[in-house]
Amino acid sequence: MFLTLEGGDAAGKTTQAIALERWLTDLGRTVVRTREPGGTALGVEIRSLLLHGDHVAPRAEALLYAADRAHHVATVVRPALERGDVVVQDRYLDSSVAYQGAGRVLDPEEVRGLSTWATEGLLPDLTVLLDLDPAVARERRGDRAAEDRLEAEEDDFHERVRAAFLALAAASPDRFVVVDAGRPAEEVAATIRAAVEPRLRP
C-alpha cells in the first residue's frame, strides 16, 4: 500500500507520518517511511539545492522535483511495494502541482504530466491532505520560515497552494481524505487511522 501525506508547511506531516508508521508496525506491517525530496542520497542533495540554495527558476525547480521523484520511485518506492511493504511518504506529486503549479504559477497540467512521466504513472492508494490555514501555519513556523525558501514565501503564495491542494482533493475524492490539521495531533492521527484501516490489504 502506498500512502502519501500532503499539505502546506507546518501542517504536521512528519508528526503524522511517524505516528502512522508506528501504528502500522504495531499491526505487523513492514513500513518504509520516506519523504520527497530527500528520500535518497541523491534526493538529499536535490533537497539542499531546492530549499536552502540560491534562487532556482520556477521551471528548473519543477524539473528538480521531478528528477528527485523519478529516482526515489525507482529505487525506494517501487521496490518496497513489490516486496509487499507499506510505504508512508511525506509529499509526492500533488505537492508539485500545488507548489510549482499554483504557487509558482506554472501550468498545473504540465507539472502533473512531468511527474506522471517521471514515476511511470504511479499514484498513491490513499493521500491524506492535512489542511491548515496559512495564517495558523505561519504562527506554528515562527522563526523557522527563514530556513526554507518555500516557507519564506509571501502569504498569497501559501493561499494559492492551499486552494490547489483542496481542488486536487475535490477532483479525486476516492484517493484523497481531507483532515483538519488544526486539531490536536492525536485527534488527527485517529482520523488518519480510521481512513487507512479499511483500505489495508489482508
N, CA and C of each residue as an Amber inpcrd file, in Angstrom:
protein
   606
   0.8560000  -1.1900000   0.0000000   0.0000000   0.0000000   0.0000000
   0.8870000   1.2340000   0.0000000   0.5000000   2.1960000  -0.8170000
   1.2580000   3.4360000  -0.9680000   0.4190000   4.5760000  -0.4040000
   0.8710000   5.1420000   0.7340000   0.1660000   6.2160000   1.4310000
   1.0070000   7.4850000   1.3820000   0.3950000   8.6000000   0.9930000
   1.1270000   9.8620000   0.9960000   0.4190000  10.8710000   1.8830000
   1.2140000  11.7460000   2.4760000   0.6960000  12.8410000   3.2850000
   1.0650000  14.1430000   2.5910000   0.0540000  14.9800000   2.3920000
   0.2440000  16.2500000   1.7090000  -0.2870000  17.3880000   2.5640000
   0.0390000  18.5980000   2.1440000  -0.4420000  19.7770000   2.8480000
   0.6210000  20.8520000   2.8740000   0.2300000  22.0110000   3.3620000
   1.1640000  23.1260000   3.4450000   2.2200000  22.9000000   4.5050000
   3.1830000  23.7950000   4.5280000   4.2450000  23.7210000   5.5290000
   3.6580000  23.9010000   6.9250000   4.2060000  23.1660000   7.8910000
   3.8080000  23.2230000   9.2990000   2.4430000  22.5940000   9.5610000
   1.9430000  21.8000000   8.6090000   0.6520000  21.1430000   8.8130000
   0.7700000  19.8850000   9.6690000   1.9910000  19.4290000   9.9340000
   2.1710000  18.2700000  10.8030000   2.3970000  16.9650000  10.0590000
   2.8440000  17.0400000   8.8170000   3.0190000  15.8260000   8.0100000
   4.0270000  14.8610000   8.6180000   5.1630000  15.3710000   9.0660000
   6.1880000  14.4900000   9.6390000   5.6830000  13.8280000  10.9140000
   5.0360000  14.5920000  11.7750000   4.4800000  14.0410000  13.0150000
   3.4890000  12.9260000  12.7110000   2.6250000  13.1520000  11.7370000
   1.6050000  12.1540000  11.4160000   2.1920000  10.9520000  10.6800000
   3.2270000  11.1680000   9.8840000   3.8950000  10.0420000   9.2200000
   4.5260000   9.1140000  10.2450000   5.1410000   9.6850000  11.2760000
   5.7570000   8.8800000  12.3390000   4.6930000   8.1020000  13.0950000
   3.5810000   8.7770000  13.4250000   2.5010000   8.1020000  14.1480000
   1.8880000   6.9810000  13.3130000   1.7300000   7.2260000  12.0220000
   1.1530000   6.2170000  11.1340000   2.0870000   5.0200000  10.9950000
   3.3610000   5.2900000  10.8750000   4.3460000   4.2020000  10.8080000
   4.2990000   3.3410000  12.0710000   4.2150000   3.9750000  13.2230000
   4.1870000   3.2420000  14.4900000   2.9440000   2.3530000  14.5720000
   1.7970000   2.9070000  14.1880000   0.5440000   2.1510000  14.2400000
   0.5790000   0.9630000  13.2820000   1.0360000   1.1890000  12.0670000
   1.1020000   0.1120000  11.0770000   2.0840000  -0.9740000  11.4980000
   3.1920000  -0.5660000  12.0860000   4.1770000  -1.5350000  12.5730000
   3.5810000  -2.3890000  13.6880000   2.8030000  -1.7440000  14.5620000
   2.1420000  -2.4890000  15.6410000   1.1280000  -3.4970000  15.0950000
   0.6040000  -3.2280000  13.9100000  -0.3220000  -4.1630000  13.2660000
   0.4090000  -5.3030000  12.5550000   1.7310000  -5.2490000  12.5940000
   2.5180000  -6.3110000  11.9730000   2.9480000  -6.0260000  10.5490000
   2.7400000  -4.7940000  10.0870000   3.1300000  -4.4480000   8.7230000
   4.5930000  -3.9990000   8.6790000   5.2300000  -4.2790000   7.5600000
   6.5650000  -3.7410000   7.3130000   6.3840000  -2.4020000   6.6180000
   6.9330000  -1.3580000   7.2130000   6.6860000   0.0020000   6.7430000
   7.9900000   0.6450000   6.2800000   7.9200000   1.3000000   5.1370000
   9.0020000   2.1550000   4.6710000   8.4880000   3.5880000   4.7630000
   9.0610000   4.3640000   5.6710000   8.6710000   5.7790000   5.7950000
   9.7220000   6.6150000   5.1010000   9.2830000   7.4740000   4.1960000
  10.2230000   8.2420000   3.3980000   9.6360000   9.6100000   3.0930000
  10.3710000  10.4060000   2.3250000   9.9060000  11.7630000   2.0410000
  10.4550000  12.2370000   0.7000000   9.8200000  13.2830000   0.1830000
  10.3100000  13.9620000  -1.0090000  10.3280000  15.4680000  -0.7540000
  11.4040000  16.1000000  -1.2190000  12.6520000  15.4870000  -1.6700000
  13.4830000  15.0390000  -0.4830000  14.4350000  14.1690000  -0.7210000
  15.3540000  13.7670000   0.3360000  15.2600000  12.3430000   0.7880000
  14.5280000  11.4990000   0.0640000  14.3880000  10.1070000   0.4720000
  15.5060000   9.1990000   0.0060000  16.4470000   9.7590000  -0.7320000
  17.6250000   9.0180000  -1.1920000  18.8420000   9.9110000  -1.0210000
  20.0300000   9.3540000  -1.2400000  21.2450000  10.1730000  -1.1510000
  21.2080000  11.2890000  -2.1940000  20.7870000  10.9490000  -3.4060000
  20.6490000  11.9760000  -4.4360000  19.6070000  13.0020000  -4.0200000
  18.5100000  12.5240000  -3.4470000  17.4430000  13.4150000  -3.0200000
  17.8800000  14.4060000  -1.9580000  18.7840000  13.9840000  -1.0840000
  19.3010000  14.9000000  -0.0550000  20.0170000  16.0780000  -0.7140000
  20.7870000  15.7830000  -1.7540000  21.4930000  16.8490000  -2.4660000
  20.4980000  17.7730000  -3.1770000  19.4900000  17.1730000  -3.8220000
  18.4840000  17.9790000  -4.5180000  17.6980000  18.8250000  -3.5210000
  17.3600000  18.2380000  -2.3690000  16.6270000  18.9820000  -1.3350000
  17.4020000  20.2160000  -0.8950000  18.6990000  20.0530000  -0.7180000
  19.5220000  21.1860000  -0.3020000  19.4940000  22.2960000  -1.3490000
  19.5850000  21.9170000  -2.6190000  19.5330000  22.9110000  -3.6880000
  18.1830000  23.6190000  -3.7290000  17.1180000  22.8580000  -3.5710000
  15.7780000  23.4110000  -3.7000000  15.3710000  24.2970000  -2.5340000
  15.6670000  23.8650000  -1.3220000  15.1450000  24.5510000  -0.1450000
  16.1280000  25.5010000   0.5200000  17.4090000  25.2570000   0.3210000
  18.3920000  26.0570000   1.0630000  19.4470000  26.7050000   0.1880000
  19.3580000  26.5190000  -1.1240000  20.3410000  27.1080000  -2.0210000
  19.9360000  28.4930000  -2.4840000  20.5970000  28.9460000  -3.5530000
  20.2630000  30.2360000  -4.1380000  18.9560000  30.1220000  -4.9100000
  18.5420000  31.2250000  -5.5000000  17.3010000  31.2470000  -6.2870000
  17.3220000  30.1710000  -7.3650000  16.1780000  29.4890000  -7.5230000
  16.0080000  28.4980000  -8.5740000  14.8250000  28.9460000  -9.4240000
  15.0260000  29.0400000 -10.7300000  13.9360000  29.4390000 -11.6210000
  12.7750000  28.4510000 -11.5050000  11.5320000  28.9250000 -11.6010000
  10.3800000  28.0420000 -11.3790000  10.3800000  26.7610000 -12.2020000
  10.7050000  26.8400000 -13.4890000  10.7020000  25.6220000 -14.3030000
  11.8370000  24.6870000 -13.8920000  12.9810000  25.2560000 -13.5500000
  14.0870000  24.4320000 -13.0620000  13.6920000  23.7600000 -11.7490000
  12.9760000  24.4870000 -10.9000000  12.5060000  23.9280000  -9.6400000
  11.6010000  22.7240000  -9.8870000  10.6600000  22.8690000 -10.8240000
   9.7600000  21.7660000 -11.1490000  10.5260000  20.5660000 -11.6890000
  11.5170000  20.8140000 -12.5070000  12.3180000  19.7240000 -13.0740000
  13.1470000  19.0170000 -12.0070000  13.6800000  19.7650000 -11.0700000
  14.4720000  19.1540000  -9.9950000  13.5950000  18.2700000  -9.1120000
  12.3910000  18.7340000  -8.7840000  11.4790000  17.8840000  -8.0120000
  11.1380000  16.6160000  -8.7810000  10.9090000  16.7390000 -10.0870000
  10.5890000  15.5690000 -10.8960000  11.7690000  14.6050000 -10.9700000
  12.9740000  15.1420000 -11.0630000  14.1660000  14.2820000 -11.0980000
  14.3010000  13.5070000  -9.7950000  14.1170000  14.1980000  -8.6750000
  14.1580000  13.5090000  -7.3820000  13.0920000  12.4280000  -7.3140000
  11.8950000  12.7540000  -7.8010000  10.7680000  11.8160000  -7.7320000
  11.0310000  10.5740000  -8.5870000  11.5860000  10.7660000  -9.7710000
  11.8750000   9.6380000 -10.6560000  12.8520000   8.6730000  -9.9910000
  13.9130000   9.2110000  -9.4100000  14.9250000   8.3690000  -8.7680000
  14.3710000   7.7010000  -7.5100000  13.6050000   8.4610000  -6.7510000
  13.0480000   7.9650000  -5.4990000  12.0710000   6.8190000  -5.7380000
  11.1890000   6.9730000  -6.7060000  10.2220000   5.9190000  -7.0210000
  10.9360000   4.6680000  -7.5220000  11.9310000   4.8730000  -8.4010000
  12.6270000   3.7260000  -8.9870000  13.4620000   2.9570000  -7.9740000
  14.0350000   3.6470000  -6.9940000  14.9850000   2.9910000  -6.0840000
  14.4390000   2.7070000  -4.6960000  13.3490000   3.3710000  -4.2920000
  12.8040000   3.1820000  -2.9390000  11.3540000   2.7030000  -2.9730000
  10.5000000   3.4550000  -3.6360000   9.0590000   3.2060000  -3.5170000
   8.6340000   1.9260000  -4.2320000   8.9350000   1.8070000  -5.5090000
   8.5160000   0.5990000  -6.2360000   9.1080000  -0.6850000  -5.6440000
  10.4080000  -0.7120000  -5.3160000  10.9390000  -1.9320000  -4.6910000
  10.2170000  -2.2960000  -3.4000000   9.8630000  -1.2870000  -2.5860000
   9.1500000  -1.5570000  -1.3380000   7.7640000  -2.1300000  -1.6220000
   7.0530000  -1.5500000  -2.5700000   5.7210000  -2.0390000  -2.9100000
   5.7820000  -3.4490000  -3.4830000   6.7920000  -3.7250000  -4.2810000
   6.9440000  -5.0690000  -4.8490000   7.2270000  -6.1120000  -3.7670000
   7.8600000  -5.6870000  -2.6700000   8.0980000  -6.6020000  -1.5450000
   6.8440000  -6.8140000  -0.7110000   5.8210000  -5.9870000  -0.9280000
   4.6140000  -6.0710000  -0.1190000   4.6340000  -5.1620000   1.0890000
   5.5840000  -4.2390000   1.1400000   5.6590000  -3.3010000   2.2530000
   4.6100000  -2.2000000   2.1020000   4.3600000  -1.4990000   3.1950000
   3.5430000  -0.2900000   3.1630000   4.4920000   0.9010000   3.0970000
   4.2810000   1.7710000   2.1230000   5.0910000   2.9820000   2.0040000
   4.2930000   4.1550000   2.5600000   4.8680000   4.8490000   3.5450000
   4.2770000   6.0660000   4.1100000   5.1980000   7.2110000   3.7130000
   4.6870000   8.1080000   2.9090000   5.5590000   9.1220000   2.3070000
   5.0690000  10.5390000   2.5730000   6.0060000  11.3780000   2.9780000
   5.7840000  12.8000000   3.2090000   6.0190000  13.5210000   1.8830000
   4.9370000  13.9230000   1.2130000   4.8920000  14.6300000  -0.0700000
   5.1150000  13.7000000  -1.2620000   4.3790000  14.0420000  -2.3410000
   4.5350000  13.3140000  -3.5990000   4.1210000  14.2720000  -4.7210000
   3.6130000  13.7570000  -5.8110000   3.3860000  14.6020000  -6.9850000
   2.3480000  15.6940000  -6.7660000   1.4030000  15.4840000  -5.8420000
   0.4070000  16.5360000  -5.5870000   1.0700000  17.8090000  -5.0610000
   2.1710000  17.6540000  -4.3410000   2.9000000  18.8330000  -3.8660000
   3.4560000  19.6430000  -5.0300000   3.9360000  18.9670000  -6.0640000
   4.4420000  19.6970000  -7.2220000   3.3320000  20.4580000  -7.9270000
   2.1640000  19.8230000  -8.0780000   1.0440000  20.5050000  -8.7240000
   0.6450000  21.7380000  -7.9160000   0.6370000  21.6070000  -6.5780000
   0.2290000  22.7270000  -5.7280000   1.3060000  23.8080000  -5.6350000
   2.5450000  23.3990000  -5.3750000   3.6100000  24.3890000  -5.1360000
   4.1700000  24.9820000  -6.4200000   4.5080000  24.1280000  -7.3890000
   5.0700000  24.6730000  -8.6280000   3.9630000  25.0930000  -9.5860000
   2.8510000  24.3400000  -9.6130000   1.7420000  24.7250000 -10.4760000
   1.0590000  25.9900000  -9.9930000   0.4560000  25.9310000  -8.8090000
  -0.2780000  27.0920000  -8.2920000   0.6470000  28.1220000  -7.6580000
   1.5680000  27.6610000  -6.8010000   2.4400000  28.5990000  -6.0990000
   3.3250000  29.3960000  -7.0390000   3.9680000  28.7070000  -7.9750000
   4.8730000  29.3670000  -8.9290000   4.1660000  29.7980000 -10.2080000
   2.8600000  29.5350000 -10.2700000   2.0260000  29.9350000 -11.3980000
   2.5370000  29.3290000 -12.7140000   2.8410000  28.0490000 -12.6790000
   3.1220000  27.2830000 -13.8800000   1.8510000  26.5290000 -14.2750000
   1.8420000  25.9500000 -15.4530000   0.6810000  25.1900000 -15.8960000
   0.5750000  23.9140000 -15.0620000  -0.4840000  23.7610000 -14.2440000
  -0.5560000  22.5910000 -13.3620000  -0.6100000  21.2680000 -14.1130000
  -1.2340000  21.2620000 -15.2980000  -1.2980000  20.0220000 -16.0660000
   0.0720000  19.6400000 -16.6110000   0.8610000  20.6180000 -16.9880000
   2.2270000  20.3270000 -17.4340000   3.0650000  19.8010000 -16.2810000
   2.8940000  20.4050000 -15.1070000   3.6370000  19.9500000 -13.9290000
   3.2310000  18.5170000 -13.5750000   1.9350000  18.2410000 -13.6060000
   1.4580000  16.8870000 -13.3290000   1.9990000  15.9050000 -14.3640000
   1.9670000  16.2960000 -15.6190000   2.4620000  15.4250000 -16.6730000
   3.9260000  15.0830000 -16.5040000   4.6990000  16.0540000 -16.0450000
   6.1170000  15.8260000 -15.8070000   6.3210000  14.7590000 -14.7330000
   5.5730000  14.8540000 -13.6410000   5.6840000  13.8680000 -12.5650000
   5.1170000  12.5170000 -12.9740000   4.0430000  12.5310000 -13.7470000
   3.4760000  11.2660000 -14.2110000   4.4830000  10.5170000 -15.0730000
   5.1650000  11.2360000 -15.9450000   6.2110000  10.6240000 -16.7630000
   7.3590000  10.1210000 -15.8830000   7.7710000  10.9420000 -14.9260000
   8.9050000  10.5900000 -14.0650000   8.6460000   9.3360000 -13.2460000
   7.3990000   9.1120000 -12.8600000   7.0560000   7.9900000 -11.9720000
   6.4170000   6.8190000 -12.7130000   6.3450000   6.9280000 -14.0460000
   5.6770000   5.9050000 -14.8590000   4.2330000   5.6920000 -14.4000000
   3.6050000   6.7950000 -14.0090000   2.1810000   6.7710000 -13.6990000
   1.7970000   6.2690000 -12.3210000   2.7640000   6.1000000 -11.4160000
   2.4430000   5.5680000 -10.0910000   1.6790000   6.6000000  -9.2570000
   0.4920000   6.2030000  -8.7890000  -0.3030000   7.0480000  -7.8950000
  -0.4680000   6.3630000  -6.5440000  -0.6260000   7.1460000  -5.4830000
  -0.8620000   6.5530000  -4.1590000  -2.2110000   5.8450000  -4.0890000
  -2.2920000   4.8610000  -3.1980000  -3.5830000   4.2520000  -2.8950000
  -4.4510000   5.2050000  -2.0840000  -3.8160000   6.0000000  -1.2320000
  -4.5280000   6.9680000  -0.3990000  -3.6210000   8.1650000  -0.1580000
  -4.1960000   9.3490000  -0.2980000  -3.4750000  10.5830000   0.0020000
  -4.2150000  11.3170000   1.1060000  -3.5260000  11.5690000   2.2070000
  -4.0870000  12.3190000   3.3320000  -3.6670000  13.7790000   3.1810000
  -4.6440000  14.6560000   2.9920000  -4.3600000  16.0810000   2.9010000
  -4.5850000  16.7110000   4.2660000  -3.5080000  17.1580000   4.8800000
  -3.5760000  17.8430000   6.1630000  -3.8010000  19.3240000   5.8790000
  -5.0260000  19.7510000   6.0320000  -5.4110000  21.1110000   5.6540000
  -5.2790000  22.0570000   6.8340000  -4.5630000  23.1570000   6.6000000
  -4.3130000  24.1300000   7.6680000  -4.3220000  25.5290000   7.0800000
  -4.9910000  26.4330000   7.7690000  -4.9950000  27.8340000   7.3670000
  -3.5510000  28.3500000   7.3410000  -3.1290000  28.9960000   6.2470000
  -1.7560000  29.5010000   6.1780000  -1.3780000  30.4410000   7.3160000
  -2.3580000  31.1830000   7.8510000  -2.0620000  32.0770000   8.9760000
  -1.6780000  31.2750000  10.2140000  -2.3690000  30.1620000  10.4510000
  -2.0270000  29.2800000  11.5760000  -0.6720000  28.6290000  11.3250000
  -0.4290000  28.2330000  10.0880000   0.8560000  27.6260000   9.7400000
   2.0040000  28.5990000  10.0040000   1.7880000  29.8560000   9.6750000
   2.8210000  30.8670000   9.8980000   3.1290000  31.0000000  11.3850000
   2.1000000  30.9660000  12.2220000   2.3190000  31.0300000  13.6680000
   3.0960000  29.8120000  14.1570000   2.7700000  28.6350000  13.6150000
   3.4880000  27.4180000  14.0120000   4.9570000  27.4750000  13.6050000
   5.2110000  28.0130000  12.4120000   6.5900000  28.0520000  11.9220000
   7.4430000  29.0140000  12.7200000   6.9020000  30.1540000  13.0520000
   7.6700000  31.1610000  13.7680000   8.9070000  31.5670000  12.9930000
  10.0540000  31.5550000  13.6300000  11.3060000  31.9850000  13.0000000
  11.8470000  30.9690000  12.0160000  11.2730000  29.7630000  11.9700000
  11.7970000  28.7500000  11.0550000  11.6200000  29.1350000   9.5940000
  10.7280000  30.0770000   9.3010000  10.4510000  30.4350000   7.9100000
  11.7100000  30.8660000   7.1730000  12.6500000  31.4640000   7.8940000
  13.8650000  31.9460000   7.2540000  14.7610000  30.8040000   6.7910000
  14.4970000  29.5830000   7.2570000  15.3720000  28.4600000   6.9380000
  15.0100000  27.7850000   5.6240000  13.8810000  28.0790000   5.0390000
  13.3630000  27.3270000   3.9140000  12.8000000  28.3030000   2.8850000
  13.2480000  28.2010000   1.6300000  12.8160000  29.1520000   0.6080000
  11.3110000  29.1150000   0.3810000  10.7070000  27.9220000   0.4460000
   9.2700000  27.8320000   0.2210000   8.4830000  28.3590000   1.4130000
   8.9150000  27.9990000   2.6100000   8.2290000  28.5080000   3.7990000
   8.2750000  30.0270000   3.8660000   9.3330000  30.6200000   3.3390000
   9.5260000  32.0610000   3.4350000   8.7070000  32.8530000   2.4120000
   8.0000000  32.1640000   1.5330000   7.2000000  32.8640000   0.5270000
   6.0710000  33.6740000   1.1950000   5.5560000  34.6470000   0.4380000
   4.5030000  35.5230000   0.9500000   3.1840000  34.7600000   1.1460000
   2.2740000  35.4040000   1.8880000   1.0120000  34.7600000   2.2290000
   0.2040000  34.3390000   0.9980000   0.2240000  35.1690000  -0.0600000
  -0.5890000  34.8230000  -1.2240000  -0.1020000  33.5460000  -1.8980000
   1.1960000  33.2870000  -1.8290000   1.7530000  32.0320000  -2.3510000
   1.1340000  30.8500000  -1.6010000   1.1420000  30.9140000  -0.2810000
   0.6190000  29.8110000   0.5290000  -0.8980000  29.6650000   0.3870000
  -1.5920000  30.7700000   0.1540000  -3.0340000  30.6850000  -0.0940000
  -3.3050000  29.9570000  -1.4120000  -2.5150000  30.2410000  -2.4370000
  -2.6780000  29.5490000  -3.7270000  -2.3900000  28.0640000  -3.5770000
  -1.3560000  27.7370000  -2.8050000  -1.0070000  26.3340000  -2.5910000
  -2.1400000  25.6050000  -1.8830000  -2.6900000  26.2140000  -0.8260000
  -3.7910000  25.5740000  -0.1040000  -5.0000000  25.3550000  -1.0100000
  -5.3580000  26.3760000  -1.7820000  -6.5010000  26.2570000  -2.6760000
  -6.2750000  25.1470000  -3.7030000  -5.0510000  25.0170000  -4.1860000
  -4.7420000  23.9770000  -5.1670000  -4.8660000  22.5920000  -4.5470000
  -4.3650000  22.4270000  -3.3310000  -4.4920000  21.1290000  -2.6550000
  -5.9670000  20.7490000  -2.4860000  -6.7850000  21.7030000  -2.0480000
  -8.2020000  21.4120000  -1.8360000  -8.9010000  21.0850000  -3.1590000
  -8.4950000  21.7460000  -4.2330000  -9.0690000  21.4500000  -5.5430000
  -8.6650000  20.0490000  -6.0050000  -7.4230000  19.6630000  -5.7470000
  -6.9720000  18.3150000  -6.0970000  -7.7780000  17.2670000  -5.3390000
  -8.0060000  17.5240000  -4.0540000  -8.7770000  16.5810000  -3.2380000
 -10.2140000  16.4730000  -3.7340000 -10.8110000  17.6040000  -4.0860000
 -12.1950000  17.5920000  -4.5660000 -12.3120000  16.8510000  -5.8990000
 -11.2560000  16.9120000  -6.7110000 -11.2840000  16.2640000  -8.0200000
 -11.0480000  14.7590000  -7.9430000 -10.4420000  14.2970000  -6.8480000
 -10.1340000  12.8600000  -6.7020000 -10.5720000  12.3590000  -5.3270000
 -11.8860000  12.3780000  -5.0370000 -12.3610000  12.0210000  -3.6940000
 -12.0970000  10.5690000  -3.3110000 -11.9340000   9.6800000  -4.2870000
 -11.6510000   8.2820000  -3.9610000 -10.2340000   8.0850000  -3.4460000
  -9.3340000   8.9860000  -3.8490000  -7.9260000   8.8550000  -3.4180000
  -7.6150000   9.7160000  -2.2010000  -8.2760000  10.8470000  -2.0580000
  -7.9510000  11.8030000  -1.0030000  -8.8760000  11.6680000   0.2020000
  -8.3130000  11.9340000   1.3780000  -9.1080000  12.2390000   2.5540000
  -8.5530000  13.5430000   3.1190000  -9.4290000  14.4960000   3.3530000
  -9.0190000  15.8080000   3.8630000  -9.2160000  15.8300000   5.3710000
  -8.1660000  16.2030000   6.0950000  -8.1810000  16.2000000   7.5580000
  -7.8500000  17.6000000   8.0600000  -8.6170000  18.0800000   9.0100000
  -8.3730000  19.3850000   9.6260000  -7.1150000  19.2850000  10.4920000
  -6.0240000  19.8760000  10.0190000  -4.7500000  19.7820000  10.7270000
  -4.6270000  20.7770000  11.8730000  -5.6590000  21.5660000  12.0750000
  -5.6290000  22.4940000  13.1950000  -6.0340000  21.8530000  14.5150000
  -6.5410000  20.6240000  14.4590000  -6.9410000  19.9150000  15.6700000
  -5.7210000  19.3340000  16.3820000  -5.8790000  18.8630000  17.6310000
  -4.7640000  18.2260000  18.3310000  -4.2100000  17.0410000  17.5450000
  -2.8980000  16.8210000  17.6680000  -2.2100000  15.8150000  16.8620000
  -2.8060000  14.4220000  17.0120000  -3.2150000  14.0460000  18.2190000
  -3.7620000  12.7000000  18.4160000  -5.1190000  12.5460000  17.7340000
  -5.9220000  13.6010000  17.7310000  -7.2000000  13.5440000  17.0130000
  -6.9670000  13.3900000  15.5140000  -5.9880000  14.1050000  15.0050000
  -5.6380000  13.9940000  13.5870000  -5.1780000  12.5770000  13.2810000
  -4.3300000  12.0250000  14.1470000  -3.8200000  10.6650000  13.9400000
  -4.9540000   9.6450000  13.9320000  -5.9190000   9.8180000  14.8220000
  -7.0530000   8.8910000  14.8780000  -7.8940000   8.9650000  13.6100000
  -8.0810000  10.1570000  13.0890000  -8.8290000  10.3230000  11.8370000
  -8.1020000   9.6460000  10.6820000  -6.7820000   9.7820000  10.6500000
  -5.9930000   9.1480000   9.5950000  -6.0810000   7.6290000   9.7030000
  -5.9720000   7.1080000  10.9060000  -6.0710000   5.6550000  11.0900000
  -7.4260000   5.1330000  10.6050000  -8.4840000   5.8780000  10.9110000
  -9.8230000   5.4670000  10.5010000  -9.9560000   5.4300000   8.9760000
  -9.2250000   6.3070000   8.2940000  -9.2700000   6.3180000   6.8280000
  -8.4180000   5.2120000   6.2270000  -7.3120000   4.8940000   6.8790000
  -6.3810000   3.8990000   6.3390000  -6.8710000   2.4730000   6.5750000
  -7.3940000   2.2090000   7.7550000  -7.6980000   0.8320000   8.1530000
  -8.5650000   0.0630000   7.1450000  -9.6590000   0.6470000   6.6370000
 -10.4880000  -0.1190000   5.6990000  -9.7950000  -0.4350000   4.3830000
  -8.7290000   0.3050000   4.0670000  -8.0370000   0.1150000   2.8010000
  -6.8730000  -0.8440000   2.8870000  -6.5220000  -1.2720000   4.0910000
  -5.3940000  -2.1720000   4.2340000  -5.7170000  -3.5310000   3.6220000
  -4.8050000  -4.0180000   2.8170000  -4.9930000  -5.3290000   2.2090000
  -4.6800000  -6.4200000   3.2190000  -5.3500000  -7.5600000   3.1250000
  -5.0910000  -8.6650000   4.0700000  -3.6410000  -9.1110000   4.0150000
